[in-house]
């Protein structure tokens, strides 16, 4: 809404953006980042969805309407341009503790100790790419800063990454810089976190974990790169929690480590990898980044047939995703992700199933009632939820408008091929786990990892150095 108001204001038409109290800070920060710090914001007091009709009417008449009149009669001024630091500027000198305190006070830290990004450390990262330091990968909303090779390296150093991770970091930033990723919505109230999925030979080269504890912090590659993307979104895109104001995640989720698929298990099963299902060759190194709202409980499934396991996956994974399908249906987008352990996958594959058949079964058997969709949509703030209109617009299939019965069951997923399947986790346990994704906010974006021309020589030197220590 604020972005639309800025466009209208720049066209010479006064606006008043109606904003509930809890969103005022985010709205002001967004307007400032778009060059209009004094955009007219008309406050509605409190939480609209928790007010009775009487409270709503009273607040509109006594508070909102006067605020609208006030902002429409006040001139809008452009924000003063802030001078950005140059890439090689030395901004602080001191001990490790002093550097960390300085970064913490500047809100350049995620609250954990950082590695000081000295010029020498940053240059060590730059050796692992053929890109130029000042190359621009994109402009990141909401604060509209340029994503550059240099600031990728800076944040990689701070996050505790190794220099040889640099090609992965670049691909990650290329993914979130894509307009279709909708990074500007990463501060939305659902509080989703970015999730990185890794495929290709580089998983072994850089020692990523893809077996037991696949979602645990503890392996440097998985953990530090997972930390990097959140740190980068904070420092470059400007998505900070309080005392910042661009991140409005109401409760939010903890950071995710990188999920690396078990390529050996995929080959043994004769299945497609996650990235090959997305159009890449099995020899390609690929990162995919998408939003993750929450995980399911650990899904233990047992039995010696595919259906034994699929029934449980539908019940738990499908059922968890169904609770969030109201917005997915309204947007016509949904990309949940399911991690299946090799042990479970072997039973399913033994019955002749492929990943494609898993996706289709989940799609066909995971249902939700229209009554539940409408109820949860209203609770999140949608005052209108017309499935017939969504079908008419081509947002969803005709399956959602087959009758007027509010208790009829409709698909919880939008398309079967949009259900991600990754093989990973403990090979010796019958467990799976799923991620709920946030519709058109951060759908999966995949990027091929481009290695420098002298990659093998560089990696060889790194391995020798590690062996020497």
Buried (B, 14 or more C-beta within 10 A) or exposed (E): EBBEBBEEBEEEEBBBBBBBEBBBBBBBBBBBBBBBBBBBBBBBBBEBEEBEEEEBEBBBEEBBEEBBEEBEEEEBEBBEEEEEEEBEEEEEEEEEEEBBBBBBEEBBBBEEBBBBBBEEBBBBBBBBBEBEBEBEBBBBBBBBBBBBBBBBBBBBBBBBBBBBBBBBBBBBBBBBBBEEBBBBBBBBBBBBBBBBBBBBEBBEBBEBBBBEEBBEBEBBBBBBBBBBBBBBBBBBBBBBBEEBBBBBBEEBBEBBBBBBBBBBBBEBBEBBBBBBBBEBEBEBBBBBBBBBBBBBEEBBBEBEEBEBBBBBBBBBBBBBBBEBBBBBBBBBBBBBBBBBBBBBBBBBBEBEBBBBBBBBBBBEBBBBBBEBBBEBBBEEEBEEBEBEEBBEEEBBBEEBBEEEEEEBBBBBBBBBBBBBBBBBBBBEBBBBBBBBBBBBBBBBBBBBBBBBEEBEEBBEEBEEEEEEE
